[in-house]
Amino acid sequence: MADLENQIERLESQVADEAGKRKRWRDENVRRRHNYIPFLFNFLKLLAEKKQLKGLIEDAAARQKQREAAAGGGGKDERGGAGAEAAGGGE
């Protein structure tokens, strides 16, 4: 009898796990299908109007340079290329 109760408990736990997995999948699909471009455009426009966008871009560029220097990359991207120059953007 105890074996049956343990098996029932285990199966109920598996059913709950599957229900949680389905909910996560549903949430991911909603995020994947949503068009975030208008939100991002308006957010960037608002930051620019408040004169905050340029500072954020400069801070991000400085942090990126620090990461590259710390990684010893010297401006190379993760594929071993030289960034924009390797893609033909340095002309």
Secondary structure, DSSP 8 states (H G I E B T S, - for coil): -HHHHHHHHHHHHHHHHHHHHHHHHHHHHHHHHS--HHHHHHHHHHHHHTT-HHHHHHHHHHHHHHHHHHHT-TT--TTSS-TTTTTTTT-
